[in-house]
Amino acid sequence: MKLFLSLLLYSIQAVAVTLVPTPPSITANTYVLQDFNSGKILMEKNANKRIEPASLTKLMTAYLVFQKLKSGKVKLDDIVTISEKAWRMTGSRMYLEVNTKVSVELLLKGMIIQSGNDASIALAEFIGGTEKAFVNLMNRLAKDLGLNDTHYVNSTGMPDEQHYTTVYDLVSLSSQLIHNFPEYYRWYSEKELTYNNITQLNRNKLLHRDASVDGIKTGYTEKAGYCLISSAKRGKMRLISVVMGTTSDKKRARESEIMLDYGFRFFEDFRIYEAYKPLDIANVWKGEKRKFQLGLADVLYVTIPKGQYDKMKANVFADQYIMAPIIKGKSYGTLKISMGNQIILERPLIALVSVNEGSVWRRLIDSFLLFLY
């Protein structure tokens, strides 16, 4: 009887992990929904498929400019002279006039809020000297950010066979942009911009009907279809959705809305451990000390089905027979988070301190003790 009850309880806990409904059907060629804090993917389709990014390219253009601003190499009030190439750009524009002088800040807003191709070219030429040189910087930065399935040919998103990305890379880029540049990310929530006596609305329809949405970028070409990266924050939880290849402006907004609502309705995230705080004490052999502390290199968030927090368990596993010297920051164990019979997350445990080798006498004694083991 006790065995039966134990098995029944175990089964209930295992089933509880899967109490989230099947993700909704989304009419997009590729899509992904990710929790910003934990990085957990909540739903996806063809997330590694190579796609044309269209104007979502401008996220990387902005990222590069933000980097220059943060380093102090560029200032918001720096003045840019508009070239003929920028002036002649077709597609979405902020209607810059050739040879006029415009600040970096205004050009950024024109690129972010109005998706201005002319503003993108002006910024690329200002930072790189030429758009081609700027694109080389874009591709180098893509590798640095871990966007290994992304390649750029221009700064605007104009179609080209060698201009491609994936929704995985797009959600990663979006997440890093929000995390690294909160002071500039706020512009992605602005609903309109007036320049040259022309007022244009932000094309992200969700900004105008969902107060929790604060970005991030629309895109369209004939081949890419209607695309949208959306970011929304409700309470302390932020979700990022990417939909690519829908059939209309209205459809990309609606499908994004469905994905975000699904994520917020059925999931929640928790900040469970801080970085560089002791989680375990490990034994060390042949060292000047007998023990050392293990912890995590980064803050740890978990995203789980709502109402399941009490069923979550954490276990730490230090490596066996750890020998000095201990190098601070190196992994010497594993943290495993589980629910029921499922391990939902693993992270390496790192040494929080260094431990030098002990004296000759200590090493001899420990060698003898290890031999007895």
C-alpha positions as CSV (number, residue, x, y, z in Angstrom):
1,M,0.0,0.0,0.0
2,K,2.8,2.4,0.9
3,L,4.6,1.6,-2.3
4,F,1.4,2.3,-4.3
5,L,0.9,5.6,-2.6
6,S,4.5,6.6,-3.2
7,L,4.2,5.7,-6.9
8,L,0.9,7.6,-7.2
9,L,2.4,10.7,-5.6
10,Y,5.4,10.5,-7.9
11,S,3.1,10.2,-10.9
12,I,1.1,13.2,-9.8
13,Q,4.3,15.3,-9.5
14,A,5.5,14.2,-12.9
15,V,2.2,15.0,-14.5
16,A,2.1,18.4,-12.8
17,V,5.2,19.4,-14.8
18,T,3.1,19.1,-18.0
19,L,0.0,21.0,-16.9
20,V,0.6,23.7,-19.6
21,P,-1.7,23.4,-22.6
22,T,-0.4,22.8,-26.1
23,P,1.0,26.0,-27.5
24,P,-1.5,27.9,-29.8
25,S,-1.3,27.4,-33.6
26,I,0.5,30.4,-35.2
27,T,0.2,31.2,-38.9
28,A,3.8,32.3,-39.4
29,N,6.6,30.7,-41.3
30,T,8.9,30.8,-38.3
31,Y,8.5,32.0,-34.7
32,V,9.8,31.8,-31.2
33,L,8.7,32.9,-27.7
34,Q,11.3,33.3,-25.1
35,D,11.4,34.3,-21.4
36,F,13.8,37.3,-21.2
37,N,15.1,36.6,-17.7
38,S,15.8,32.8,-17.9
39,G,16.2,32.5,-21.7
40,K,13.8,29.6,-21.7
41,I,12.1,28.9,-25.0
42,L,8.3,28.6,-24.5
43,M,7.3,27.8,-28.1
44,E,8.9,27.8,-31.5
45,K,8.7,26.7,-35.1
46,N,11.6,26.4,-37.6
47,A,13.7,28.5,-35.2
48,N,16.9,27.6,-36.9
49,K,15.7,28.1,-40.5
50,R,17.5,30.7,-42.5
51,I,15.3,33.7,-43.2
52,E,15.5,37.2,-44.6
53,P,15.4,39.7,-41.7
54,A,14.0,42.7,-43.6
55,S,14.0,45.8,-41.4
56,L,14.7,43.7,-38.3
57,T,18.3,44.2,-39.5
58,K,18.1,47.7,-38.0
59,L,18.4,46.1,-34.5
60,M,22.0,45.3,-35.3
61,T,22.5,48.8,-36.8
62,A,21.2,50.3,-33.6
63,Y,23.2,47.9,-31.4
64,L,26.5,49.0,-33.0
65,V,25.6,52.7,-32.5
66,F,24.6,52.0,-28.9
67,Q,28.0,50.4,-28.3
68,K,29.7,53.5,-29.7
69,L,27.6,55.7,-27.5
70,K,28.3,53.6,-24.4
71,S,32.1,53.7,-25.0
72,G,32.0,57.5,-25.5
73,K,33.3,57.3,-29.0
74,V,30.1,58.8,-30.3
75,K,27.7,61.3,-28.6
76,L,24.0,61.8,-29.0
77,D,24.5,65.4,-30.0
78,D,27.1,64.6,-32.7
79,I,26.0,66.1,-36.0
80,V,25.8,64.0,-39.1
81,T,25.8,65.4,-42.7
82,I,23.2,63.6,-44.8
83,S,24.7,62.0,-47.9
84,E,23.1,61.7,-51.3
85,K,23.0,57.9,-50.9
86,A,21.1,58.2,-47.7
87,W,18.7,60.8,-49.2
88,R,18.0,58.5,-52.2
89,M,17.0,55.5,-50.1
90,T,13.6,54.0,-51.0
91,G,11.2,52.2,-48.7
92,S,10.4,53.5,-45.2
93,R,12.1,56.8,-44.6
94,M,12.2,59.7,-42.1
95,Y,12.6,62.0,-45.2
96,L,16.0,63.4,-44.7
97,E,17.3,66.1,-47.1
98,V,20.7,65.8,-48.7
99,N,23.4,67.9,-47.0
100,T,21.3,68.7,-44.0
101,K,22.8,68.2,-40.6
102,V,21.0,65.9,-38.1
103,S,22.0,64.7,-34.7
104,V,22.8,61.1,-33.9
105,E,19.9,61.0,-31.4
106,L,17.4,62.2,-34.0
107,L,18.7,59.7,-36.6
108,L,18.4,56.9,-34.1
109,K,14.8,57.8,-33.3
110,G,14.1,58.0,-37.0
111,M,15.5,54.5,-37.6
112,I,13.8,53.0,-34.5
113,I,10.4,54.7,-34.5
114,Q,9.9,55.3,-38.3
115,S,12.2,52.4,-39.5
116,G,14.0,55.0,-41.7
117,N,16.3,53.4,-44.3
118,D,17.7,56.9,-44.9
119,A,18.5,57.2,-41.2
120,S,20.2,53.8,-41.2
121,I,22.5,54.7,-44.0
122,A,23.3,58.0,-42.4
123,L,24.3,56.3,-39.2
124,A,26.2,53.6,-40.9
125,E,28.3,56.1,-42.9
126,F,28.9,58.2,-39.8
127,I,30.2,55.3,-37.8
128,G,31.9,53.3,-40.5
129,G,32.9,55.9,-43.1
130,T,31.0,53.9,-45.6
131,E,28.1,51.5,-45.4
132,K,30.3,48.6,-46.6
133,A,32.8,49.2,-43.7
134,F,29.9,49.5,-41.2
135,V,28.5,46.1,-42.5
136,N,31.8,44.5,-41.8
137,L,31.5,45.7,-38.2
138,M,28.0,44.3,-38.1
139,N,29.2,40.9,-39.1
140,R,32.1,40.9,-36.7
141,L,29.7,41.9,-33.9
142,A,27.2,39.2,-34.8
143,K,29.9,36.6,-34.2
144,D,30.9,38.3,-30.9
145,L,27.2,38.1,-29.8
146,G,27.0,34.4,-30.7
147,L,24.7,35.0,-33.7
148,N,26.3,32.2,-35.7
149,D,23.5,31.9,-38.3
150,T,23.4,35.6,-39.2
151,H,25.1,37.5,-42.0
152,Y,24.6,41.0,-43.2
153,V,25.0,42.7,-46.5
154,N,23.6,46.1,-45.7
155,S,22.5,48.2,-42.7
156,T,18.8,48.5,-43.7
157,G,17.5,45.0,-44.5
158,M,17.1,45.5,-48.2
159,P,16.8,42.0,-49.8
160,D,19.9,40.1,-50.8
161,E,20.5,36.3,-50.9
162,Q,23.5,36.7,-48.6
163,H,21.6,38.8,-46.1
164,Y,20.0,36.3,-43.6
165,T,19.4,35.3,-40.0
166,T,17.2,33.0,-37.9
167,V,14.5,33.7,-35.3
168,Y,16.8,32.2,-32.7
169,D,19.4,34.8,-33.5
170,L,16.8,37.5,-33.6
171,V,15.5,36.8,-30.2
172,S,19.0,36.5,-28.8
173,L,20.0,39.9,-30.4
174,S,16.8,41.5,-29.0
175,S,17.5,40.1,-25.5
176,Q,21.1,41.3,-25.5
177,L,20.0,44.8,-26.7
178,I,17.4,45.2,-24.0
179,H,19.8,43.9,-21.3
180,N,22.8,45.9,-22.4
181,F,21.2,49.2,-23.4
182,P,18.2,50.0,-21.2
183,E,18.8,53.7,-21.5
184,Y,18.3,53.6,-25.3
185,Y,15.8,50.7,-25.5
186,R,13.1,53.1,-24.2
187,W,12.9,54.6,-27.7
188,Y,11.4,51.4,-29.0
189,S,8.2,52.2,-27.1
190,E,7.7,55.6,-28.6
191,K,4.5,55.7,-30.7
192,E,5.3,58.5,-33.2
193,L,8.0,60.9,-34.4
194,T,7.7,64.2,-36.2
195,Y,10.6,65.2,-38.5
196,N,10.6,67.7,-41.4
197,N,6.9,68.5,-40.6
198,I,5.9,64.9,-41.2
199,T,4.5,62.8,-38.3
200,Q,4.8,59.0,-38.7
201,L,3.4,56.4,-36.3
202,N,5.5,53.5,-35.0
203,R,4.4,50.5,-37.2
204,N,4.3,48.1,-34.2
205,K,0.5,48.0,-33.6
206,L,0.8,46.3,-30.2
207,L,2.3,49.5,-28.8
208,H,-1.0,51.2,-29.5
209,R,-3.2,48.6,-27.8
210,D,-1.2,46.8,-25.1
211,A,0.3,48.8,-22.3
212,S,2.7,46.0,-21.4
213,V,4.4,46.0,-24.8
214,D,7.4,48.4,-25.0
215,G,9.0,47.3,-28.3
216,I,10.6,46.3,-30.4
217,K,10.7,46.2,-34.3
218,T,8.6,45.5,-37.4
219,G,9.8,44.4,-40.8
220,Y,8.5,43.7,-44.3
221,T,9.7,42.7,-47.7
222,E,7.9,40.6,-50.3
223,K,10.1,37.6,-49.6
224,A,10.2,37.9,-45.8
225,G,6.5,38.7,-45.4
226,Y,5.3,40.7,-42.5
227,C,7.6,40.3,-39.4
228,L,7.5,41.5,-35.9
229,I,9.7,41.3,-32.8
230,S,7.6,42.2,-29.7
231,S,8.7,42.6,-26.1
232,A,6.3,42.9,-23.2
233,K,6.7,43.2,-19.4
234,R,4.0,42.3,-16.9
235,G,5.1,42.5,-13.3
236,K,8.7,41.3,-13.2
237,M,8.3,38.9,-16.1
238,R,9.4,40.0,-19.6
239,L,8.7,37.9,-22.8
240,I,10.1,38.4,-26.3
241,S,8.3,37.0,-29.3
242,V,9.5,36.8,-32.9
243,V,7.1,36.1,-35.8
244,M,8.3,35.9,-39.4
245,G,6.5,35.5,-42.7
246,T,2.9,36.4,-41.8
247,T,0.5,37.7,-44.5
248,S,-0.4,41.2,-43.2
249,D,0.4,43.9,-40.8
250,K,-2.7,43.0,-38.8
251,K,-1.8,39.3,-38.8
252,R,1.8,39.8,-37.4
253,A,0.4,41.8,-34.5
254,R,-2.4,39.4,-33.8
255,E,-0.1,36.3,-33.8
256,S,2.4,38.1,-31.6
257,E,-0.4,39.0,-29.2
258,I,-1.5,35.3,-29.0
259,M,2.0,34.1,-28.3
260,L,2.6,36.7,-25.5
261,D,-0.7,36.0,-23.9
262,Y,0.0,32.3,-23.9
263,G,3.4,32.8,-22.2
264,F,2.1,35.2,-19.5
265,R,-1.0,33.1,-18.8
266,F,0.6,29.8,-18.3
267,F,4.2,30.5,-17.1
268,E,6.0,32.4,-14.5
269,D,9.7,33.0,-13.7
270,F,11.6,33.2,-10.5
271,R,15.0,34.6,-9.5
272,I,16.2,31.7,-7.3
273,Y,20.0,32.2,-6.9
274,E,22.4,35.2,-7.0
275,A,25.8,35.2,-8.7
276,Y,28.9,34.5,-6.6
277,K,26.9,33.5,-3.5
278,P,27.9,30.2,-1.8
279,L,25.6,27.2,-2.6
280,D,27.9,24.4,-1.4
281,I,31.1,23.6,0.4
282,A,33.5,21.2,-1.5
283,N,36.4,19.2,-0.2
284,V,39.8,19.8,-1.7
285,W,42.8,17.5,-1.6
286,K,46.5,18.6,-1.4
287,G,45.5,22.2,-0.8
288,E,46.5,24.9,1.7
289,K,42.8,24.7,2.8
290,R,40.6,21.7,3.2
291,K,37.4,23.2,1.8
292,F,36.2,25.9,-0.6
293,Q,32.9,27.5,-1.6
294,L,31.0,26.8,-4.8
295,G,28.5,29.1,-6.5
296,L,27.1,30.4,-9.8
297,A,28.8,32.7,-12.3
298,D,25.4,34.4,-13.1
299,V,22.1,35.2,-11.5
300,L,19.8,32.2,-12.0
301,Y,16.2,32.5,-13.2
302,V,13.9,29.6,-13.9
303,T,10.7,29.7,-15.9
304,I,8.1,27.1,-15.0
305,P,4.4,26.4,-15.4
306,K,2.3,28.6,-13.0
307,G,1.6,27.1,-9.6
308,Q,4.4,24.6,-9.7
309,Y,7.1,26.4,-7.6
310,D,6.6,24.2,-4.6
311,K,7.4,21.1,-6.7
312,M,10.8,22.4,-7.8
313,K,13.9,20.9,-6.2
314,A,17.5,22.0,-6.3
315,N,20.5,19.6,-5.9
316,V,24.2,20.4,-5.9
317,F,26.8,17.9,-7.0
318,A,30.4,18.7,-6.3
319,D,33.1,16.8,-8.3
320,Q,34.8,13.9,-6.5
321,Y,38.5,14.1,-5.5
322,I,39.1,17.7,-6.3
323,M,42.8,18.5,-6.3
324,A,44.5,21.8,-5.6
325,P,45.3,24.2,-7.0
326,I,41.7,25.5,-7.2
327,I,41.2,28.2,-9.8
328,K,38.6,30.8,-9.0
329,G,35.8,30.8,-11.6
330,K,36.5,27.3,-12.8
331,S,33.8,24.7,-12.7
332,Y,34.0,22.0,-10.0
333,G,30.4,20.8,-9.9
334,T,26.8,21.0,-11.1
335,L,23.6,22.5,-9.9
336,K,20.5,20.6,-11.1
337,I,16.9,21.9,-10.9
338,S,14.2,19.3,-11.2
339,M,10.4,19.0,-11.2
340,G,9.0,15.5,-10.7
341,N,11.3,13.2,-12.7
342,Q,12.4,15.9,-15.1
343,I,15.6,17.9,-14.8
344,I,14.6,21.3,-16.1
345,L,17.9,23.1,-15.8
346,E,21.6,22.5,-15.2
347,R,24.3,25.0,-14.4
348,P,28.0,24.6,-13.6
349,L,29.1,25.4,-10.1
350,I,32.3,27.4,-10.0
351,A,34.9,28.0,-7.3
352,L,34.3,31.3,-5.5
353,V,37.9,31.4,-4.3
354,S,41.3,30.1,-5.3
355,V,43.1,27.6,-3.3
356,N,46.8,27.1,-3.7
357,E,48.6,23.8,-3.3
358,G,49.5,22.9,0.3
359,S,52.8,22.2,1.8
360,V,54.9,19.1,0.8
361,W,53.8,17.5,4.1
362,R,50.1,18.2,3.3
363,R,50.4,16.7,-0.2
364,L,52.2,13.6,1.1
365,I,49.5,13.0,3.7
366,D,46.7,13.5,1.2
367,S,48.4,11.2,-1.3
368,F,48.5,8.5,1.4
369,L,44.8,9.0,2.3
370,L,43.8,8.9,-1.3
371,F,45.7,5.6,-1.7
372,L,43.6,4.2,1.1
373,Y,40.4,5.3,-0.6
